[in-house]
């Protein structure tokens, strides 16, 4: 499934502020706009199969609608510059024409996919063994689930994988990774609750080197970017890893909750200073 198809499907499933806002944007002015237009033709077979019913509310794309669309995107925390650019690109070629919610959502999904497409790429793999992948992020962003999915995908691709359950402060995270490890047939290294995660990372590096593993995935505890003590703990993990391999970690993935909005920029800036973030993973796209 293409990136655009996934994005569009998730947008249509979403019940968030943008989804409801787009519906209201069209429906609020649709009766007035429709009164000045001839009755639309009944949809054909393809139209019915796609769910584009003839009675779908439509509105003329004008300056007022464009301004409302910009405001909706800004209120959704897209950012002023991006919201203005996205709205303008959606309006291009549609000004003065009646459009419905379906077309508007398609256009928005296409524009977001166009922006994100050039940077949406798989995690690079290197010949270095083990390739160390450090996964970081704030609380509740989806790090543990992401590691489980990565382990499953790499194992299915024929790679040998080791997981280090570095979130030693949350028992549920360790249990969750153990379940993922069992499903994927991947060993999960753990330590007693409250243990030093840097020590576990060091032991995991030793194990991965001894067994000749292709990849070592290291989970970390969620931490807010404004907590200096927790961020220093992350920096310690990186320092300890480099005692075993000065080039590690070879990938540092920052997991971002896609509902975060502009605060995600602050997270990236802070984590990059301490962990040299090399890639981003966006989670919870079906709720944004």
C-alpha positions as CSV (number, residue, x, y, z in Angstrom):
1,X,0.0,0.0,0.0
2,X,1.4,3.4,-1.0
3,X,2.2,6.1,1.5
4,X,-0.6,8.3,0.1
5,X,-3.1,5.5,0.2
6,X,-2.3,4.8,3.9
7,X,-2.5,8.5,4.8
8,X,-5.8,9.0,3.0
9,X,-7.3,5.9,4.6
10,X,-6.3,7.0,8.0
11,X,-7.6,10.5,7.4
12,X,-11.0,9.1,6.4
13,X,-11.1,6.9,9.6
14,X,-10.1,9.8,11.8
15,X,-12.8,11.5,14.0
16,X,-10.6,14.3,15.2
17,X,-10.9,18.0,15.0
18,X,-9.7,18.3,11.4
19,X,-12.1,15.6,10.1
20,X,-15.1,17.2,11.8
21,X,-13.8,20.6,10.8
22,X,-13.6,19.8,7.1
23,X,-17.2,18.5,7.2
24,X,-18.4,21.6,8.9
25,X,-16.4,23.8,6.5
26,X,-18.3,22.5,3.6
27,X,-21.7,21.9,5.1
28,X,-22.1,25.3,6.8
29,X,-22.1,27.1,3.5
30,X,-23.3,24.3,1.2
31,X,-27.1,25.2,1.1
32,X,-26.3,28.8,-0.1
33,X,-23.8,27.6,-2.7
34,X,-26.1,24.8,-3.9
35,X,-29.0,27.2,-4.5
36,X,-27.1,29.0,-7.2
37,X,-26.1,25.8,-9.0
38,X,-28.1,23.4,-11.2
39,X,-29.1,20.0,-9.8
40,X,-26.1,17.7,-10.1
41,X,-26.3,14.5,-12.1
42,X,-26.9,11.2,-10.4
43,X,-23.7,9.3,-9.7
44,X,-22.7,6.4,-11.9
45,X,-21.7,3.0,-10.8
46,X,-18.1,4.0,-10.0
47,X,-19.2,7.0,-8.0
48,X,-21.5,4.9,-5.9
49,X,-18.8,2.3,-5.3
50,X,-16.5,5.1,-4.1
51,X,-19.1,6.5,-1.9
52,X,-19.3,9.8,-3.7
53,X,-23.1,10.2,-3.5
54,X,-24.8,12.9,-5.5
55,X,-26.3,14.5,-2.4
56,X,-22.9,15.1,-0.7
57,X,-22.8,18.7,0.4
58,X,-20.6,20.9,-1.7
59,X,-19.3,24.5,-1.4
60,X,-17.8,26.9,-3.8
61,X,-14.1,27.4,-3.1
62,X,-13.6,31.1,-2.6
63,X,-11.5,33.4,-0.4
64,X,-13.8,32.9,2.6
65,X,-13.5,29.1,2.4
66,X,-9.7,29.4,1.9
67,X,-9.4,31.6,5.0
68,X,-11.5,29.2,7.0
69,X,-9.4,26.2,5.8
70,X,-6.2,28.0,6.9
71,X,-7.7,28.8,10.3
72,X,-8.8,25.1,10.8
73,X,-5.3,23.9,10.0
74,X,-3.7,26.5,12.3
75,X,-6.0,25.5,15.1
76,X,-5.0,21.9,14.6
77,X,-1.4,23.0,15.4
78,X,-0.1,22.5,11.9
79,X,1.9,25.8,12.1
80,X,1.1,29.0,10.4
81,X,3.6,28.8,7.5
82,X,2.7,25.2,6.7
83,X,-1.0,25.7,7.1
84,X,-0.9,28.7,4.7
85,X,1.1,26.8,2.1
86,X,-1.1,23.7,2.3
87,X,-4.4,25.6,2.0
88,X,-3.0,27.6,-1.0
89,X,-2.0,24.4,-2.8
90,X,-5.3,22.8,-2.2
91,X,-7.1,25.9,-3.6
92,X,-5.0,25.9,-6.7
93,X,-7.1,24.9,-9.6
94,X,-10.3,24.7,-7.5
95,X,-11.1,28.4,-6.9
96,X,-14.6,29.2,-8.1
97,X,-15.5,25.5,-8.3
98,X,-17.9,23.5,-6.0
99,X,-16.1,20.8,-4.0
100,X,-17.3,18.4,-1.4
101,X,-15.8,16.9,1.7
102,X,-14.5,13.9,-0.1
103,X,-12.5,15.9,-2.6
104,X,-11.3,18.2,0.2
105,X,-10.0,15.3,2.3
106,X,-8.4,13.7,-0.8
107,X,-6.6,17.0,-1.6
108,X,-5.4,17.5,2.0
109,X,-4.1,13.9,2.1
110,X,-2.3,14.4,-1.2
111,X,-0.7,17.6,-0.1
112,X,0.5,16.3,3.2
113,X,1.8,13.2,1.4
114,X,3.6,15.4,-1.1
115,X,5.4,17.2,1.7
116,X,6.2,14.1,3.7
117,X,7.0,11.8,0.8
118,X,10.6,12.9,0.1
119,X,11.6,12.2,3.8
120,X,9.6,9.0,4.3
121,X,12.1,6.3,3.8
122,X,13.1,3.0,5.4
123,X,15.7,2.8,8.2
124,X,19.1,2.4,6.6
125,X,21.0,-0.9,7.2
126,X,24.8,-1.0,7.5
127,X,27.2,-3.9,7.3
128,X,28.4,-3.2,10.8
129,X,27.4,-6.0,13.2
130,X,25.7,-5.6,15.5
131,X,23.9,-2.5,14.1
132,X,22.8,-0.7,17.2
133,X,19.4,1.1,17.1
134,X,18.5,3.3,20.0
135,X,14.9,4.2,20.3
136,X,14.0,7.3,22.3
137,X,11.0,9.6,22.9
138,X,8.7,11.1,25.5
139,X,6.3,9.1,27.6
140,X,3.5,7.4,25.7
141,X,4.8,8.1,22.2
142,X,4.8,4.4,21.3
143,X,8.5,3.4,21.6
144,X,7.9,-0.1,23.0
145,X,5.3,-1.0,20.3
146,X,7.5,0.4,17.6
147,X,10.5,-1.7,18.7
148,X,8.3,-4.8,18.7
149,X,7.2,-4.1,15.1
150,X,10.7,-3.4,14.0
151,X,12.0,-6.6,15.5
152,X,9.2,-8.6,13.8
153,X,9.9,-6.9,10.4
154,X,13.7,-7.4,10.5
155,X,13.3,-11.0,11.7
156,X,11.0,-11.7,8.8
157,X,13.6,-10.2,6.5
158,X,16.1,-12.8,7.7
159,X,18.0,-10.7,10.2
160,X,19.1,-11.9,13.7
161,X,17.8,-9.4,16.2
162,X,18.3,-8.8,20.0
163,X,16.1,-6.5,22.0
164,X,17.2,-4.7,25.2
165,X,14.3,-3.8,27.4
166,X,15.9,-0.5,28.6
167,X,12.8,0.9,30.2
168,X,13.7,-0.6,33.5
169,X,11.3,1.7,35.4
170,X,8.1,0.4,33.9
171,X,7.4,-3.3,34.4
172,X,4.6,-3.2,31.7
173,X,7.1,-2.1,29.1
174,X,9.3,-5.1,29.8
175,X,6.4,-7.5,29.7
176,X,5.2,-5.9,26.5
177,X,8.5,-6.4,24.8
178,X,8.7,-10.0,26.0
179,X,5.4,-10.7,24.3
180,X,6.7,-9.1,21.1
181,X,9.9,-11.1,21.4
182,X,8.0,-14.3,21.8
183,X,5.9,-13.6,18.7
184,X,8.9,-12.7,16.6
185,X,11.2,-15.3,18.0
186,X,13.6,-12.7,19.2
187,X,15.5,-12.8,22.5
188,X,14.7,-9.9,24.9
189,X,17.3,-9.0,27.5
190,X,15.9,-7.6,30.8
191,X,17.1,-6.3,34.1
192,X,15.4,-6.0,37.5
193,X,13.0,-3.1,37.8
194,X,14.8,0.1,38.7
195,X,18.1,-1.1,37.4
196,X,20.5,1.2,35.6
197,X,19.5,1.2,32.0
198,X,23.0,2.1,30.9
199,X,24.3,-1.1,32.5
200,X,21.7,-3.2,30.7
201,X,22.6,-1.5,27.4
202,X,26.3,-2.5,28.0
203,X,25.4,-6.1,28.7
204,X,23.1,-6.2,25.6
205,X,26.0,-4.9,23.5
206,X,28.2,-7.7,24.8
207,X,25.5,-10.3,24.1
208,X,24.9,-9.1,20.6
209,X,28.6,-9.0,19.8
210,X,29.1,-12.5,21.1
211,X,26.2,-14.0,19.2
212,X,26.9,-12.1,16.0
213,X,23.5,-10.5,15.9
214,X,22.7,-8.3,13.0
215,X,20.7,-5.8,15.0
216,X,20.4,-4.7,18.6
217,X,17.3,-2.7,19.4
218,X,17.5,-0.8,22.6
219,X,14.3,0.5,24.2
220,X,14.5,3.5,26.6
221,X,12.2,4.9,29.3
222,X,10.0,7.7,28.2
223,X,11.3,11.1,29.2
224,X,10.1,14.7,28.9
225,X,12.5,16.9,27.0
226,X,12.4,19.5,29.8
227,X,13.7,17.1,32.5
228,X,17.4,17.6,32.6
229,X,18.1,14.6,34.9
230,X,16.3,12.2,32.6
231,X,17.9,13.6,29.5
232,X,21.3,13.2,31.1
233,X,20.4,9.5,31.8
234,X,19.9,9.1,28.1
235,X,23.2,10.7,27.4
236,X,24.8,8.2,29.8
237,X,23.3,5.3,27.8
238,X,25.0,6.7,24.7
239,X,28.3,7.1,26.4
240,X,28.2,3.5,27.8
241,X,27.3,2.1,24.4
242,X,30.3,3.8,22.8
243,X,32.6,2.1,25.2
244,X,31.8,-1.1,23.3
245,X,31.6,0.5,19.9
246,X,32.7,4.1,19.4
247,X,30.5,4.3,16.2
248,X,27.3,3.3,18.1
249,X,24.4,3.9,18.1
250,X,24.3,3.6,14.3
251,X,20.7,4.7,14.3
252,X,18.9,6.8,16.9
253,X,15.2,6.8,16.2
254,X,13.0,9.4,17.9
255,X,9.4,8.2,18.2
256,X,6.9,11.1,17.9
257,X,3.2,11.0,18.7
258,X,1.6,12.4,15.6
259,X,-1.0,14.2,17.7
260,X,1.7,16.3,19.4
261,X,1.6,19.2,17.0
262,X,4.3,21.9,17.1
263,X,5.8,20.7,20.4
264,X,7.3,17.9,18.3
265,X,9.8,20.4,16.9
266,X,11.0,21.1,20.5
267,X,11.3,17.4,21.2
268,X,13.5,16.9,18.1
269,X,15.8,19.8,18.9
270,X,16.3,18.6,22.5
271,X,16.8,14.9,21.7
272,X,19.2,15.7,18.8
273,X,21.6,17.4,21.2
274,X,22.0,14.4,23.5
275,X,21.4,11.4,21.2
276,X,22.2,12.5,17.7
277,X,18.8,11.6,16.3
278,X,19.1,10.1,12.8
279,X,15.4,9.4,12.0
280,X,11.9,10.0,13.1
281,X,9.0,7.5,13.5
282,X,5.5,9.0,13.6
283,X,2.9,7.0,15.5
284,X,-0.9,7.2,16.0
285,X,-1.5,8.6,12.5
286,X,-5.0,7.2,12.6
287,X,-5.9,9.7,15.3
288,X,-4.4,12.9,13.9
